[in-house]
Amino acid sequence: MRDFEILREDPPVAVDGGERYGLTVRVPADLRYLEGHFEGNPIVPGVAQLLPLVLEPASRVWPDLGALRTLRRLKFKAALRPGDTLEVQLTRQAEKVRFELRRDGELCTRGALTFG
């Protein structure tokens, strides 16, 4: 079982009073989070999107954020499946990090984290 495959990682850049960080990942067919979720029709569970694709990169790129306090405006708009290539974009403004996961331009998941 494997983790998400990182295809590209962009360094943080300054934007509108904050910073933006992006990465591109692929969902391998043997992603460890797919086990049991669901036989014959695998989809990436929400927690498997939030932890390794949002929370862990945000904490690594911006170690001064502190502990996670809240998760808001979380929307799962499209299922993520094996073979998908995803663009992950994190935008930080002070203690808040907004995130979007897109597949071929289609918004799949979005939300906002507050730290501190």
C-alpha positions, 0 to 999 in steps of 0.5 A, spaced: 500 500 500 502 506 498 501 514 499 499 519 494 505 520 489 507 527 489 508 529 481 510 536 482 511 541 488 511 549 487 515 553 493 510 558 496 509 565 493 506 571 495 499 573 493 494 578 496 497 579 503 499 572 504 502 566 501 500 560 496 503 553 495 501 548 490 502 541 489 500 536 484 499 529 486 496 522 483 492 517 486 495 510 485 491 504 485 494 501 491 493 507 495 493 505 502 487 509 504 482 505 499 482 499 502 475 497 504 473 504 501 469 501 497 470 494 494 469 495 486 468 502 486 474 505 490 473 513 492 478 516 497 475 518 503 475 525 506 480 524 512 485 521 507 484 528 503 485 532 509 490 529 513 496 528 507 494 533 502 492 539 506 494 539 514 501 535 513 503 540 507 500 546 511 504 544 517 510 543 513 511 549 509 508 554 515 511 551 521 509 557 525 502 556 524 501 552 531 495 547 532 489 546 528 483 550 531 477 549 526 475 546 520 470 550 516 466 551 509 468 543 508 465 541 501 466 535 498 464 536 491 466 530 487 469 523 488 476 522 488 478 515 485 485 511 483 488 514 477 486 521 478 491 527 478 490 532 483 492 540 483 492 541 491 492 549 492 493 552 499 493 559 500 495 562 507 493 569 510 495 570 517 492 564 521 488 561 516 489 556 510 484 555 505 485 549 500 482 547 494 483 540 490 482 540 483 482 534 478 482 537 470 480 544 473 474 541 476 473 543 484 473 537 488 474 539 495 475 545 498 475 548 505 478 553 510 483 551 516 484 556 522 490 555 526 493 558 533 
